[in-house]
Amino acid sequence: MTSSPHAQRLADPVHLYPRPPFPDQNQDHPGSTEAMDPRPDHGEDSYRGHDLLAGRKALVTGGDSGIGRAVCLAFAREGADVVFTHLPEEAKEAEETARLVREAGRTAVSVVCDIRDEAQCTSLVERTVRELGGLDLLVNNAAYQMSQPDGIEAITTEQFDRVMKTNLYGMFWLTRAALAHLPSGGSVINTASVQGYQPSPHLLDYAMTKSAIISFTHGLAQMLAERGIRVNAVAPGPVWTPLIPATMPDATKFGQQSPLGRPAQPVEMAPAYVFLASPAASFITGEIVNATGGNPLP
């Protein structure tokens, strides 16, 4: 049997993307995509849509860069309109995400929003419904971390509050507000992490929130099942995003510990979000999709 001339070659996941060591490249938070070496791949030249989310209306937090940008791009190429959030200092990054979504022929609305504030979360959901004419998909992706290798004594109350409010309070407030608009068939997708199962000591407070997100996903899925709203999460392993050189003291060997020997690129996370948002996942709720590069999780 001969293969189709249009068939894609099998991709070796070990060597598909650059492997560490990477150049030394510490950045100030929140980091810059343009300054990263190698540059992250969000699917700009590789992601192909198949109308899996045609006509859907999505809200994605933290969509300016990294996994959030890859999700916005994939959703748009699958036919969804997207509202996404960013902080004021991430405006330049957000412009690029918006450009990619519009280039795919979909509506893009970038919103400056600090999800640590309940009123801003409520306003964000209302604006999404206004701008897009409804809300079908909520992706709670925005997060904050800061490595503290010197132990728990180095975690200030200010940092602890920022991590908790960004990663947990914002998710809770947005989800609660979104439920007034999400229809039966709608979906909530949270970004968990390998850290929720296997915490690194230098990311103690961040790992705490990721464990909580896993529990929130399991519990909320059961709570909303009768309403026909599915709740799932993606638990990435190491992913090459601006957060890494901006929050890690040494990113040169980042991802080397994964069985595949490298970090994921943001585009490699996006298909999991698309699948969980699509009708193909109609019987899947309360699930955590582990995308760790081979590191086994529960």
C-alpha positions in Angstrom: 0.0 0.0 0.0 1.4 3.4 -1.0 1.0 6.4 1.3 -0.9 9.5 0.2 1.4 12.2 -1.2 -0.5 14.6 1.2 0.2 12.6 4.3 2.3 14.3 6.9 5.5 12.7 8.1 5.6 11.3 11.6 7.1 13.8 14.0 9.7 12.6 16.4 8.6 14.3 19.7 12.0 14.2 21.2 13.6 16.3 18.5 10.5 18.2 17.2 11.6 21.4 19.0 14.8 22.8 20.5 16.3 21.0 23.5 18.2 22.5 26.4 20.6 23.8 27.2 19.3 27.2 26.2 21.1 30.6 26.3 21.2 32.4 29.6 18.3 34.9 29.3 16.9 36.2 32.6 14.1 38.8 32.2 12.1 41.0 34.4 8.5 39.9 35.0 6.3 39.4 33.1 8.8 38.6 30.4 8.9 39.1 26.6 8.2 36.6 23.9 10.4 38.4 21.4 13.4 38.3 23.8 13.3 34.5 24.2 15.8 32.2 22.6 14.5 30.0 21.2 11.3 31.8 20.3 8.2 30.0 21.5 5.9 28.4 18.9 2.2 29.2 19.4 1.2 27.5 16.1 1.6 30.6 13.9 2.8 28.5 11.0 1.7 25.0 12.0 -1.8 24.9 13.6 -4.5 24.0 11.1 -8.2 24.4 12.1 -11.0 22.0 11.2 -14.1 24.1 12.3 -14.3 22.2 15.6 -15.5 25.3 17.4 -17.4 27.1 14.6 -19.4 29.9 16.0 -18.3 29.5 19.6 -17.7 32.5 21.8 -14.7 32.2 24.2 -13.2 34.0 27.1 -9.5 33.2 27.8 -7.6 34.7 30.6 -3.9 35.4 30.2 -4.1 35.3 26.4 -1.3 37.7 25.6 1.5 35.1 25.5 2.4 31.5 26.2 -0.3 28.8 26.5 -3.0 31.5 26.4 -1.9 32.9 23.1 -1.7 29.4 21.6 -5.2 28.7 22.8 -6.6 31.9 21.4 -5.0 31.2 18.1 -6.2 27.6 17.9 -9.7 28.6 19.0 -9.8 31.2 16.3 -8.6 28.8 13.6 -11.3 26.4 14.8 -13.9 29.1 14.2 -14.4 30.7 17.6 -14.4 34.4 18.5 -12.2 35.3 21.4 -12.1 37.8 24.3 -8.8 37.5 26.2 -7.2 39.3 29.1 -3.8 40.8 29.8 -2.2 43.2 32.2 -1.2 46.8 31.2 2.5 45.9 30.9 1.6 43.1 28.5 -0.1 45.3 25.9 2.4 44.7 23.2 2.2 41.0 23.6 -1.6 41.3 23.5 -1.5 43.1 20.2 0.2 40.2 18.6 -2.4 37.7 19.9 -5.2 39.9 18.6 -3.5 40.1 15.2 -3.3 36.3 15.0 -7.0 35.9 15.9 -8.1 38.5 13.4 -5.9 37.0 10.7 -7.8 33.8 11.2 -11.0 35.7 10.3 -12.4 35.9 13.9 -13.3 38.6 16.3 -10.5 39.4 18.9 -11.1 41.6 21.9 -8.2 42.2 24.2 -9.1 43.5 27.7 -6.8 44.9 30.3 -8.0 43.1 33.4 -6.5 42.3 36.8 -8.4 39.2 37.8 -7.3 39.7 41.5 -10.2 42.2 41.6 -13.7 40.8 41.8 -15.4 43.8 40.2 -13.1 43.6 37.2 -13.9 39.8 36.8 -17.6 40.5 36.8 -17.2 43.4 34.3 -15.0 41.2 32.1 -17.7 38.5 31.8 -20.4 41.2 31.0 -18.2 42.8 28.4 -17.5 39.4 26.8 -21.3 38.7 26.5 -21.7 42.3 25.1 -18.9 42.1 22.6 -19.5 38.5 21.3 -23.2 38.2 21.8 -22.8 35.4 24.4 -20.4 33.1 26.1 -19.8 29.4 25.4 -16.3 28.7 26.6 -14.4 29.9 29.6 -10.6 29.2 29.8 -9.2 30.0 33.2 -5.5 30.2 32.2 -4.0 33.3 33.8 -1.5 32.6 36.6 1.4 34.0 38.6 4.4 32.3 39.9 7.8 33.4 41.3 10.5 31.0 42.2 11.8 31.2 45.8 14.7 28.8 46.1 15.6 30.1 49.6 12.6 28.5 51.1 9.2 29.4 52.7 10.8 32.2 54.6 11.5 34.0 51.3 7.8 34.0 50.3 6.4 37.3 51.4 2.8 37.8 52.2 2.6 40.2 49.2 3.8 37.4 46.9 1.5 34.8 48.6 -1.5 37.1 48.1 -0.7 37.7 44.5 -0.3 34.0 43.7 -3.5 33.0 45.5 -5.7 35.9 44.1 -4.4 35.5 40.6 -4.6 31.7 40.4 -7.6 30.9 42.6 -9.7 34.0 43.4 -9.8 35.1 39.8 -10.8 31.7 38.6 -13.5 31.4 41.2 -15.0 34.9 40.5 -14.9 34.5 36.7 -16.5 31.0 36.8 -19.2 32.1 39.1 -20.0 35.2 37.0 -19.9 33.1 33.7 -22.5 30.6 34.9 -25.3 33.1 34.3 -24.4 33.0 30.6 -22.9 29.6 29.8 -25.5 27.5 28.0 -26.0 23.7 28.2 -23.2 22.4 26.1 -20.9 25.1 27.4 -17.5 24.4 28.8 -15.1 25.6 31.5 -11.4 24.6 31.1 -8.9 25.4 33.8 -5.1 25.3 33.5 -3.7 23.1 36.2 -0.1 21.9 36.3 2.3 19.0 37.0 3.0 21.1 40.0 -0.4 20.2 41.4 0.7 16.6 41.8 4.5 16.9 42.1 5.3 20.2 43.7 8.8 21.7 43.3 9.9 23.2 46.6 10.9 26.5 45.0 7.4 27.0 43.7 5.6 26.1 46.9 2.8 28.7 46.8 2.2 28.2 43.1 2.0 24.5 43.4 -0.6 24.9 46.2 -2.9 26.7 43.9 -2.5 24.1 41.1 -3.6 21.4 43.5 -6.6 23.5 44.4 -7.4 24.0 40.8 -7.5 20.2 40.3 -9.9 19.8 43.2 -12.0 22.8 42.0 -12.3 21.1 38.6 -13.4 17.7 40.0 -15.9 19.3 42.3 -17.4 21.8 39.9 -17.8 19.2 37.2 -20.1 17.2 39.5 -22.0 20.3 40.5 -22.7 21.5 36.9 -23.2 18.1 35.3 -27.0 18.3 35.5 -26.9 21.7 33.8 -25.0 20.2 30.8 -21.9 22.3 31.5 -18.6 20.4 31.3 -15.6 21.3 33.5 -12.1 20.0 32.7 -8.5 21.0 33.1 -5.2 20.6 31.3 -2.1 19.9 33.5 1.0 20.9 31.5 4.5 19.9 32.4 7.3 22.3 31.5 6.2 24.8 28.8 8.5 27.3 27.2 6.8 30.7 27.9 8.0 34.1 29.0 7.1 33.2 32.5 10.1 30.9 32.7 13.0 33.4 32.1 11.0 36.0 34.1 10.5 33.9 37.2 13.2 31.2 37.2 16.8 32.0 38.3 18.2 29.7 35.6 16.2 28.7 32.5 19.1 27.2 30.6 18.2 23.6 31.5 14.4 24.1 31.7 12.5 21.0 30.6 15.5 18.8 30.6 14.0 16.7 33.4 11.0 15.5 31.3 11.3 12.1 29.7 11.2 13.7 26.3 14.2 15.8 27.4 12.8 19.2 26.5 10.0 21.6 27.4 6.8 21.8 25.4 6.1 24.6 23.1 2.8 26.4 23.7 1.3 25.1 20.5 1.6 21.5 21.9 -0.8 22.4 24.7 -3.5 24.0 22.5 -5.0 20.8 21.0 -5.9 19.6 24.5 -8.0 22.8 25.1 -9.6 22.5 21.7 -10.5 18.9 22.3 -12.0 19.6 25.7 -14.0 22.5 24.3 -15.3 20.6 21.3 -18.3 18.3 20.8 -15.9 15.4 20.5 -15.5 15.6 24.3 -19.2 15.6 25.1 -19.0 12.7 27.6 -15.8 14.1 29.3 -16.1 16.2 32.4 -14.2 16.3 35.6 -11.1 15.2 33.7 -7.5 16.4 34.0 -5.6 16.0 30.7 -2.0 15.5 31.7 0.4 16.9 29.0 3.8 16.5 30.8 6.2 15.1 28.1 6.1 11.6 29.7 6.1 12.4 33.4 3.4 10.0 34.8 0.7 11.6 37.0 -2.4 10.2 38.7 
